[in-house]
């Protein structure tokens, strides 16, 4: 998945695009994993350039490979979907 590098997104749009919560996106910003623009002074407005979204997606992909393929972790255990009842 890639988004247009020149596009600019709100946090909510990135969360919806990736089917994650806004809290997940905010945590990535706070940890430095996802770069953002702060527009204005004071509280300002946060916007996320497309190239930053693409970089974050690549980082998440690499981490997924490392954890689930090379590291032997269970992707089912990490999935945030509720377990199906048989």
C-alpha positions in Angstrom: 0.0 0.0 0.0 1.2 3.5 -0.9 -0.3 6.9 -0.7 0.6 9.8 -2.9 3.8 11.4 -1.5 2.4 15.0 -2.0 -0.9 14.3 -0.2 -1.5 15.7 3.2 -3.7 14.0 5.8 -5.3 14.6 9.1 -4.8 12.1 11.9 -8.3 10.8 11.5 -7.8 10.1 7.8 -4.6 8.2 8.4 -6.3 6.1 11.1 -9.2 5.3 8.8 -6.9 4.5 5.8 -4.9 2.0 7.9 -8.0 0.7 9.9 -6.4 1.6 13.2 -7.5 3.9 16.1 -6.5 7.5 16.2 -4.7 6.7 19.4 -2.4 4.4 17.5 -1.5 7.2 15.1 -1.0 9.6 18.0 1.3 7.1 19.7 3.4 6.8 16.5 3.7 10.6 16.4 4.7 10.8 20.1 7.3 8.0 19.8 8.8 9.7 16.7 7.9 6.8 14.4 5.6 9.0 12.3 6.7 12.5 11.3 4.1 15.3 11.1 3.8 19.0 10.3 2.5 21.4 12.9 0.8 24.3 11.1 0.2 27.5 13.0 1.2 28.7 16.5 -0.1 27.7 19.9 -2.2 24.5 19.6 -1.8 24.6 15.8 -2.9 21.9 13.5 -1.3 18.5 12.8 -1.0 17.3 9.2 0.8 14.2 8.0 2.5 14.3 4.6 1.9 11.3 2.4 5.7 10.5 2.2 5.7 10.2 6.0 2.7 7.8 5.9 4.6 5.7 3.4 7.7 5.7 5.5 5.7 4.6 8.6 4.0 1.8 6.6 7.4 0.6 5.4 8.7 0.6 9.0 5.6 -1.3 10.2 6.1 -3.8 7.4 9.7 -4.4 8.3 8.7 -4.9 12.0 6.0 -7.3 11.0 8.5 -9.4 9.0 11.0 -9.3 11.9 8.5 -10.3 14.5 6.3 -12.8 12.7 8.6 -14.4 10.1 12.0 -14.2 11.5 11.0 -13.9 15.2 8.4 -16.7 15.2 5.7 -14.6 17.0 2.1 -15.5 16.4 0.4 -13.0 14.1 -3.0 -14.3 15.4 -2.1 -13.4 18.9 -1.1 -9.9 17.8 -4.2 -9.2 15.8 -6.6 -6.8 17.4 -9.7 -8.5 15.9 -11.8 -10.4 18.4 -11.5 -14.2 18.3 -14.2 -16.0 16.4 -16.5 -18.3 18.4 -16.7 -21.7 16.9 
